[in-house]
C-alpha cells in the first residue's frame, strides 16, 4: 500500500491559483528560506540528542531516600562541602544552603510518622549533619 492510498484524503494547495508569477516566486523563496533556517536550528538539536543518546546511563531508581540525597547534596554544594558538578569548584552560597536545609526541615515535619524507620533515620541524620555544617560555615 502506498502512502497516498493509506491517507484516504487529498490535500491540494490552492494558494497559487490567483497569484502572479512574481508572487509565486517570492512565496517559494520565503518557504525555502524558512526550511533552511529550520534545518540550521535543528542541526544543533539533533547533535545534542545524539550526544545524549550515546551517553545515556541508566538512572537510579527514584525513591524517597534518593530524593533526600538529591536535596542534601544540593545543600552540601551550597555549603561548599562538595564541588559543584557544573563548574567543578566548591563555592559557598549560605542563603541557598539555608533555604535548602529549611526545605528539608519542612519536609521532615510534614512527613513525620509517615516514613519507614530507615527513612526516618536517614532524614534525621542528614538534617543534623546539614544543620551542624551550616552553623560551622555561618559562624
C-alpha positions in Angstrom: 0.0 0.0 0.0 1.4 3.4 -0.9 1.4 6.4 1.3 -1.2 8.2 -0.7 -3.6 5.2 -0.6 -3.1 5.0 3.2 -4.2 8.6 3.9 -7.7 8.4 2.5 -7.8 12.1 1.7 -6.3 14.6 -0.7 -4.9 18.0 0.1 -4.4 20.5 -2.7 -2.5 23.7 -2.3 -4.7 26.4 -3.9 -2.6 29.4 -2.8 -1.1 29.8 -6.2 -4.3 30.0 -8.2 -4.7 33.8 -8.1 -1.1 34.8 -7.8 1.2 36.4 -10.4 4.4 34.6 -11.3 6.4 37.1 -9.3 4.3 36.5 -6.2 4.6 32.7 -6.6 8.4 33.1 -6.9 8.6 35.3 -3.8 6.5 32.9 -1.8 8.6 29.9 -2.8 11.8 31.8 -1.8 10.2 32.5 1.6 9.4 28.9 2.1 12.9 27.8 1.1 14.4 30.4 3.5 12.2 29.1 6.3 13.2 25.5 5.6 16.8 26.4 5.5 16.5 28.3 8.8 14.6 25.4 10.3 17.4 23.0 9.2 20.0 25.2 10.8 18.1 25.3 14.1 17.5 21.6 14.1 21.1 20.6 13.4 22.5 21.6 16.9 19.4 20.0 18.5 20.0 16.8 16.6 23.7 16.7 17.6 22.7 17.3 21.2 20.2 14.4 21.1 22.8 12.1 19.5 25.2 13.0 22.2 22.7 12.4 24.9 21.7 9.1 23.4 25.3 8.0 23.2 25.9 8.9 26.9 22.6 7.6 28.2 23.3 5.9 31.5 20.6 4.1 33.4 19.3 6.4 36.1 18.9 5.1 39.7 15.5 4.2 40.9 13.6 7.2 42.3 12.8 6.6 46.0 12.2 8.9 48.9 15.7 8.2 50.1 17.2 9.2 46.7 15.1 12.4 46.8 16.6 13.2 50.2 20.1 12.5 49.0 19.5 14.8 46.0 18.3 17.7 48.1 21.0 17.2 50.8 23.7 17.1 48.1 22.4 20.4 46.8 22.7 21.8 50.3 26.3 20.4 50.7 27.2 22.0 47.3 25.9 25.4 48.6 27.8 25.0 51.8 31.0 24.5 49.8 31.5 21.0 51.2 31.1 19.4 47.8 32.3 20.7 44.4 29.6 22.0 42.1 29.2 19.3 39.3 28.7 22.0 36.7 31.8 24.1 37.5 34.0 21.7 39.4 34.5 24.4 42.1 33.5 24.4 45.7 31.7 27.8 46.2 29.7 28.8 49.2 26.2 30.3 49.0 24.9 30.3 52.5 21.5 31.7 51.7 20.7 28.9 49.2 22.1 26.4 51.7 19.8 27.7 54.4 16.8 27.6 52.1 17.5 24.0 51.1 18.1 23.0 54.7 14.8 24.7 55.8 13.0 23.0 52.9 14.3 19.6 54.2 13.2 20.6 57.7 9.7 21.4 56.4 9.5 18.1 54.6 10.6 16.3 57.8 7.8 17.9 59.8 5.2 17.2 57.1 6.3 13.5 56.8 6.7 12.7 60.5 5.2 9.3 61.4 4.7 8.6 57.7 8.1 7.1 56.9 9.8 3.8 57.4 12.3 3.6 60.2 15.2 3.6 57.8 13.9 6.7 56.0 13.3 8.5 59.3 16.9 7.7 60.5 18.3 8.8 57.2 16.3 12.0 57.2 17.2 12.8 60.8 20.9 12.2 60.3 21.1 14.2 57.1 19.3 17.2 58.7 21.5 17.0 61.7 24.7 16.9 59.6 23.5 19.7 57.3 22.5 22.0 60.2 25.8 21.4 62.1 27.7 22.1 58.9 25.7 25.3 58.3 26.3 26.6 61.8 30.0 25.9 61.3 30.2 27.7 58.0 28.0 30.6 59.1 29.9 31.5 62.2 
